[in-house]
Amino acid sequence: MIKQNDMTIQAYDILEMISQYTGNNIIEIVTKTQLSYESCEFLLTQLEMAGFILKHGEFYKRTTKRVN
């Protein structure tokens, strides 16, 4: 099981990878992060619920909300 601290680092890495202007699909993100599809999907859902990213069809884009 992944520790909470590790999850935060992974989520931040995913967030930094996603552009505000160019959408990334989950396969591109999985390939770059080398996370499992399920872990990546979970983190993307959490980031979307927090308002940091938006899902447009199959693509994810970053919002203007900043991490403090």
NORKAPE-V914138 format. One record per pair of residues at least 12 apart in sequence whose C-alpha atoms are under 8 Angstrom apart, sorted by the first residue. I is the first residue (numbers start at 1). J is the second residue. If there is no record, write none. Layout:
BEGIN
i;j
I;J
I;J
END
This chain:
BEGIN
i;j
11;43
11;44
11;47
13;33
14;29
14;33
14;44
15;47
15;52
15;53
15;62
17;29
18;60
18;61
18;62
19;61
19;62
20;61
20;62
20;63
20;64
21;61
21;62
22;61
23;59
23;60
23;61
24;59
24;60
24;61
25;58
25;59
25;60
26;40
26;41
26;58
26;59
26;60
51;63
51;65
52;64
52;65
52;66
END
